[in-house]
Amino acid sequence: MIHLHHIVKTYRSSSVETQAVSEVSFSVKRGEFVSIMGPSGCGKTTLLNIIGLLDDYDSGLYIFDDTDVRTLSEKQRIKLRKANIGFVFQNFNLLDELSVFENIELPLAYQGVAVGERRKRVDRVLEQIGLGHRSKHFPYELSGGQQQRVAVGRAIVTNPRLILADEPTGNLDTQHGNEIMEMLSSLNDAGSTIVMVTHSVHDAAYTNRIVKLVDGQIVSEKELLHA
Amino acid sequence: MHKFRIKFAIRALLRNKVYTLLNVMGLAIGLGVCLIIFLYLQSELTYDTSIAGYDKIYRVSSVFTVDEQQEEYGGAGIGLAPLLQREFPFIEGATRFVHIDESVLFKRDGIQASDDYVALADHNYFKVFEIPFLAGNPATALDEPQSMVVTRSFAQKYFGDANPVGKLISTNNYEYTVTGLIDDFPANTHHSYSALILSFYRRDKAENWQNSLWQIEAHTFLKLSSAADAARLENDFGSFYQKYMAEAGQGLQADYLINLTPLDEVHFAEPVKFDRPAGNKGYLYAFGGIGLLILVLACINYINMATIRSLRRVKEAGMQKVLGAGKREIVYQVLIESFILASMALLVAMVMVELVLEFTPLNNIMGKDLTLNFMHNLTLWWLPLGLASLIAFLSGWFPALYLSKVPAMAGLKKGIIRQKGGLGVRKLLVGFQFTISVAVVITALLMYRQMEFVRSKDLGFNKEDVMLIPIRDTLTARTISGIRQKLAQSPYIKASSSAQAIPGKSVDRIVINVPGVKGTLSQQVVDFMMVGEDYFKTMEIEFVEGHTFSEQDEVSNTYPVIINEATVRMMGWKNPVGQKIEIVAPGQAENYMSEVIGVVKDFNAHSLHQDIEPTIITFQDEIAGYLHVRVDSKNLISALNDVEKTFAQLRPGVPFQFSFLNKDLMKLYEEEQRQSRLILFLTYLAIFISFLGLTGLASFTTNLKTQEVGIRKVLGAGRAQVVNLIFKEMLWLIVVSVALALPLAYWLTRAWLSNFAYTTELHPLVFVSSGLTAILLAYFIISYHSIKIARIKPVDTLKYE
C-alpha cells in the first residue's frame, strides 16, 4: 500500500542544513500495524507527515496505492488524503467550537457526504468508541482519554484505508493509553492499516512490526509475532 | 456545509465574547456615524427639492455696482417682479416673498401665542410655488386682502384638529382669513414658513413700479419653462435696464444687473446679502470625509483584531486542513464569520442611529430633521447593507488569506505558530489611526478656544447685562421716551436707550461721498446706525473725541453724526470733529450734508467674521427697533420685573418679549458652534476607536513576544526592562504619528479660522501639550499590556512539547 524509496527531507535555515529524513526506504502492506520508534528529533514525525501527505519531500519516490504522489497537484493530494487517510495526534487537536458529534462529522462534511448519511455514520462511530451518550458535549467537557477516543472516531469515520497516529497515548495515563491501544488494535483486526509513531515499547508491542529510526535513517526493522 | 460553517462561526464568536463585543461595537460606531453622515449629506444635497416644481423656479438676485464695487443681494425691489413679467412674456410666473424674522403674536378664541416663522407673499405666489393644498384652493387662496395660508403645525397650534379654512385669526392690528392649509416644510429648505400672509396687495394696485426697483425689499422668484429662458432673461436684461432703470442709475452713479439662481442651487450658491444663511459645500465634503475616516478607522480595528484572533487560530486552521479542508474552505469560514460580525454591527448601528436621532439633541445641533425612514428613503435599504457587506468582505479578506495559507502542518505543532502576519502593515494602520485622532483632538481643542475667544473678546462695547426689547410698531416707538423715563426710576436699571439695529443684526449700509486727493469725489459704502439718547452710555462705547448727541446739535442745520475711528482713518482726518460728510440720498433731490460731532472707539457692529467697517451714526429717537436696557446683573430678576411692569403700564396688550445681547451675539456663531460641537462628538469617537486600535496592537505585539519575554526573564530581565522592550517597539510609531498629526491639525484649524476676521492665536503650546498628552496616553495603554506579559511566569511561556 505504501512504498517509500530513498526519501530525503532536508530542513534548511540560513547557515545549517539538517537532514530530518535521509534515504529512507520501507513499505507498509495492506492490513499491517506498523510502529515507528526512535529518540526525539530522529525524524519520526517528519516521516509520518510525509506518509500522510502533509509535508513535501526533497527527493526519492513515494507511491501510495500505485500512485506516484509527486505527480499529484495540491488539490489532488488533498482529495487523496481526505478519502484515504485518518489522523490521530498526541494532543487530540479537537476543534473546541464543535461538539463531539460535530467534530467527528467534520471530515465527512469536507468530503461532501449528505447529511442523513453523515448522521448514520457518526452514530455508528460514536457507538464504536463508546461515547454515544456524550455526543452533544464539547471537547473541554471531556477527559483526556475521552477526547482521544473522539479523535480516533474522527480519524475512522471516513473509513480511511490508512490511519496515522502520532504518539496517540503520549498525553494519557496508562489506563486510558491502554484503552486507545486496544481500540487501534481492534481496528487493525477489522482490516485497517495503521502507522503509529511512539516512544513507548509497551505500545509498540501491540503492532506487527517495529521500525527504528535514528538520525533520519532506519537502523532496524523487527517483525512481531502475536499469538 | 454552509450550515456547518455558520454554526462554527457563531460559536466561535460567542466563545470570545469580549473580542466579539469590541469588534461589533467598533464597527457599529463606524457604520452608525457613516449612516448619520449619509442622512445629513442626503438632506443637504436634496435641499429645496421637496418643493413642487422646484426645477422651474429661479431666484432673482440683484447685483449693484457702485464705484466699481459689486455687491450682490438675494432680493430685489418689489417693482421688479411685475415689470419683468410685463416685459418678458415667456416668464410663466413671478412672485415676491419676504420672511418676517421676528415673532408675530396671533390671537384666536383666547389662544394667544407668537409664531416665529411668518412670511409675506404677493397674490402670484402659488402660481410659482405649486405647493399642494390639504384644504382650500391654491388658485384663489391669495385673491382677497387679509388672506392667509397656514401649515399643519400652525393650524394645530391655533385651531386644533378642526379645518382652519374660512376661520379668522388676528394680530394686534389686523384680522386675517385662513384660505388654505398646507403641509409642514421639511428642514432642508430655505423656503419654509408656518404661515403665509398675502402682502403687497395695496401697493399692487398702485402700479408705479419704476420707483420700487432700487431698494432691496423682497425675494423675487420666477417660474421659467427652461434653463435656456433663464439665460435669455439674463442676457436681455440690458434692454429692461435701459427702459426702466438707466435714468435713476445715472443719478446714483450706480449700475444694476440681475442674476438667476435655480431654487435648488440657492443653498450652495455663493452667499449674498439679504439671504438666509446658506449651506457650504466645503462642510459637506468635510463631513463626508470625516464619515469615511471614522469608518476607515473602525475597519482598521476590525482587520487588526480579526488578524490577532486568527493568529490564535492558526492551529485550528491547520487542523481543518489535516481533516480535508482546502484553502477555499478556510476562506469561506473566515468570511462567513466576518459577515456575521458585520451584520451584527449593522443591526447595532441601526439601533444606535435611531436612538441618537430620536433621543439626543444631535438633530437640533445640526438643524436637521433626520430620521431612519425606510418607507420614503429607499437608499436606506441597500446602502447600509452594501456598506456592511463591503466591509465584511474587505476586512475579512486579509485574515482569511492569512489563515488559508497556514500549512496543514501547523495543526500538528504545539504552542503558538509564528507567521509573519504583516505586523508592519498593521503598525502603519494603527499609526494612521493615531495621526487622525490626535489631529482631530487638537482641532477640536483649537475650535473650542476660538469659540471661547469669540465669547470673551472685547467688542468695543459691553455686551453683558444688556436686555433687548424689540419695538415693532410706531405706536410703541412713540412711547420710548416715556418708557425710558419710568425705567430711570428703577434702582436696578443703570441706563437705557434705543436703536434701530443691534450689533451683528440688520446694521444698514449707506453710500457717502469721500473727497479724493485732488478734489475729486469717490463713493464709499459705509455702515450706518440710527441710535437714540444715551446709546453710548448704555452700550458703554467710549469716546475718543467730541461728545454724544445733545439738544443743541439738533437745532443746527446740518445733521450731526458720530463716527468711529475706522471712518477717521478712511477719511484721513487729523481733526475729525467739525468735518462734513455728504450722505448720498438716492431718489432725493439733494444729498444730506452732515457734520461730525464726535468720534467713538472702534466697536464690532458685525460678527467677528468681518472687520470693523467705517461707521456713521445718527440720532433718531423713538424709532422702531430695539430698546436697550442695561440692568444690574446682581438684581436681574427685579430689573426684569421693573421693565415688564413699565411695558404693561405704557403699552398694555403688546406682548412683552426680550432677549439678552450677549446671547443674541452668540447666535451669529451658530454654524461654528455647531461645527465645533460636531467635531467634539467625532473626537470622542475617534479617541475611542483609536484606543481600541492601540489596545489591539499592543496585545498583538505582546502576544508575539510572549516567548521572547519568557526567555529574557529566565536570563534575568526585570519587569521594567520587559516593559521597555515592548514600548521601544511602538514608541517610534506613536511619535511619528503625533509628528504627522501636528501639521495636519494646524492646516485644518487654519482653514476653519479663515472664516473669522478676528481669531485666537494658534499657540504652539496647544500643539505641544496635546502631542505630549497623546504620547503619554499611548504609554499607559502599552504599559498596561506590557506589564501583563511581564508578570507571566517564564515557565508558562516556555512550555513547548
Interface residues (C-beta under 8 A of the other chain):
Chain A: T45 N49 G52 L54 D55 K75 I78 R81 K82 F87 F89 N91 N93 L95 D96 E97 L98 E102 E105 L106 P107 A109 Y110 Q111 G112 R154 D166
Chain B: M1 F4 K7 F8 R11 A12 R15 K315 E316 M319 Q320 K321 V322 L323 G324 A325 G326 E329 P407 A408 M409 G411 L412 K414
